[in-house]
């Protein structure tokens, strides 16, 4: 089978999208991003070459240079092409990943504007990782609570640890505090959204979009309809593969 491969090598997870030569989805795969990336990706490439006739392969993300590919695709370009593949009616995307948050505007898969928050952990999964460790909660168990949510008094990735420890001592439950963390991450990420015109339909993507209730919480903050598209954490990998098709 002839395919195109897209690798989104993130700081936490690596996602692989396999598209057929007609652009149809063949397979999606993911695994934790390894430390010895070049050796692991080399072996992964050999295994995929045994399964498929690879027409071309591309990479994006933080580890994009650590794999031998035909093309390195800018991550935001890949994200725009990915949303067009999965949810073409959405032209504004908020993506929250492990290391950053980003907002893009796109039209027919082409990037028209973008904003990044890549210098502060507050609006990204890095803050969540720290909170999960402090509160001893597993990511797979996360969900947004049904009750009113109070934000944290700080959104600084450094000082939030001190605040969480103080609130635990005051008797707040880990679940209440995690709701506050998730709310604060979205509020900080929405600083980017306020700098760009949001169309009535906002697509929410990236690893944090997988948490049940996050789309609804984001919608309540920005007051527009929010859709978590299918394969929301794979869009950059999908777009990376789609960008290779003639």
Helices and strands as residue ranges (DSSP letters): E 2-9, E 13-20, E 25-32, H 37-51, E 53-60, G 64-66, E 71-72, H 75-86, E 92-96, E 101-107, E 110-117, H 125-135, G 139-141, H 160-169, H 174-193, E 201-205, G 207-210, H 214-222, E 225-227, H 235-242
